[in-house]
Amino acid sequence: MQLEDSVPSYSVLSRFRTELTEKKAFDSLLSEINCQLEKYGILINKGTKVDASITQSSFHSKKPKTFEIAQYRKEDELPEGKVEKQAHFFK
């Protein structure tokens, strides 16, 4: 089957699935397909998928932001590595 070929209708797929189930072949066929996918490295059953992407959130608190400024520091001077406003991030 090529991408430009027409696909079977829902009813054809439904009848096929029903026929496989009635003949008790659905589970064994699915098991065989999964075994072949695993054999060729397409299906992986071991391991952990982790998405640790950090992106900036559009969340804005309804409360006004207040920042405490240390007495020993000038207001217009920030120590290296500090930011004026907190950014909101979510995982």
N, C-alpha and C positions, 0 to 999 in steps of 0.2 A: 504494500500500500504506500503510495506517495502522498506528499502533502497536498498536492493539487487534486487528488482523488476525492470523490464524495464519500462521506462517512455513513455507516449504517444508521438507520433511524433508531429511536429509543425502543420501539416495539420489537425490532429485530434483536437488539441486545437483550431485552427483557425475556423474550421467548428462549433465547440461547441459554441465558442464566437459569431460567426455570427448568429447561430440559436437563442441563448439567446437574442441577440439584435433585431432580426426580430420579436420575440414574445414579445418584450418589458419586458423581465424578467431580463435582465442583471443588471439594476440599483437596482431593489428591492432585487435581490439575493445578490449583493455586500453590500447593506445596512444591510441586515440580518446578513451576515457574520461579518461585522464590529461591529454590536450590540453585537453579541455573544463574539467576541474577547474582547470588552470593558468590558462586564459583568464579564468575568473571569480574568480580569486584564492583558490581553496579549497586548491589544492596549490601549494606553493612549493618550487622546486628550487634556489634560490640563497639564500645566506646561511648563518649559523651559529647554532645554538641553544645557548645557554649557560645553565646553571642554577648560579648562584653563591649559592644559599641557604646560610646558615650556621645550623645547629641544634645545640642542646646534645645531647651524646651521653650515653648511660647507662653508658659505659665507666668502670670504676673500676680503677685499677692495683692489683695485689696487693701492691706494695711500699709501705711506709709513706711518707707524704709528709714530707719534711724541708725546712725553709726556713732559709736562712742570714740572720741578722739583722746588719746593719751595726753596728759598735761605736759609732759616733757617734750612733746613734738609740735612743730609748727603745723597749722591747719593745711597749708598749701604744699606740704612736703610729705611724700610717701616713701617709706622704706623700700628698698629694692625687692621686687617680687610680689608686692602687695597691689591689689586693685581697689579702685574707688567704690565699685558697686559689685555686689555678689551676682554671679550668673546662676541661673537655675538649670540643672541638668537632670536627665532621667535616663534610666537604663532600659 
